[in-house]
Amino acid sequence: MDTANELPGIIRQLQGGRAMSEHDSERVFLAMLAGSLDEAQVGALLGLIQTHTPDAAELTGAARAMRAHVTPVAYDLPEGAVLIDTCGTGGAPKTFNVSTGAAIIAASVEPPAGSGVARIVVAKHGNRSRTGRGSAEVLAALGVNIDASPAAQGVCLAEAGVCFCFAVHHHPAMRYAMGPRRSLGVPTIFNALGPLTNPAGAQRQVIGVYDNSLVEPIARTLVGLGARRAMVVHAMDGLDELTITAKTRVMHVDGEELREELVDPSALGLRTCAIGDLQARDAVHAASVLESVFRGEDSVFSDMLALTTAGALIVAGVCDTFSDGVEISRSTIRSGRAMDTLESLIACSNCAE
């Protein structure tokens, strides 16, 4: 774009509380990710966008720009396998990194006969967190090589059924926005864009969002981006997870169709608890929680993971309801296969190149 002549008009538009069109959003973010904007311009854009809820057009344009700059995972999807992701936006209270545990459990599921799915593979997109308990920190504490190359990630997908796509290695153009993001110190549109730019091109996703107002815009963005099956979730107590601490608003995306559901954990026979009961002290504690669940320990942590994994199974096409998904998840957790998957991921990520 012609930054000198066009950007002031877009900034005035944002100052007036009006979202960018899909076309303008894509052009602005392409310029940003190409390094054509200075830090003051980037900071102004991110701050002004944050004064309103981005609509689907604005998110779609920005996501297309992000996808144009992503470094992809090198892999061949096995016949009959479906590829999913369980990446959330962050920006909400942290528990023990539920999405990471659910990714490993989902990759361990043996799909029921007749489901039409031979295998679930999970390209877990993630990053570090301000809390020090993000996917990257927790997986590193478990022994996973979070810096594995895209080629090694492909080997992990084939052999372990799951890989970790560390955002800092797949989105090098984000360096142009890193300074302003850190200086702002609040969630920005990039929190919403991260889950929309999976490096393996996953078209089936569970996306947890930190703000209820983002649920529908992100769902509509997924439709515009061609997602096959997805759900966007936000808990009524503020968590960006399917949770046992409250009811969860879920918007299902099935092709071009949207359907909304309110998930009540008690109606699914799950224990309920307070957010504080699920919070890990640090990455090492979060890793130990996941290991205890993978070894079969029955607790509120295992119930939390069973619910999120159920969402992953629905988008994978393995089951249609949360009730069925919870049962399959619980059976998989009890079987010990999740620990086998974790050990395979650790080995593959540290050896494959």
Secondary structure, DSSP 4 states (H G I P E B T S, - for coil): --HHHHHHHHHHHHHTT-PPPHHHHHHHHHHHHTT-S-HHHHHHHHHHHTTS---HHHHHHHHHHHHHT-------PPTTEEEEB------S---S-HHHHHHHHHHH--PPTTSS-SEEEEEEEE---TTS-SHHHHHHHHT--TT--HHHHHHHHHHTSEEEEEHHHH-GGGHHHHHHHHHH-S--HHHHHGGG--TT--SEEEEE-SSGGGHHHHHHHHHHTT-SEEEEEEETTS-SS--SSS-EEEEEEETTEEEEEEE-GGGGT-----GGGG--SSHHHHHHHHHHHHTT--SHHHHHHHHHHHHHHHHHTS-SSHHHHHHHHHHHHHHTHHHHHHHHHHHHHHH--
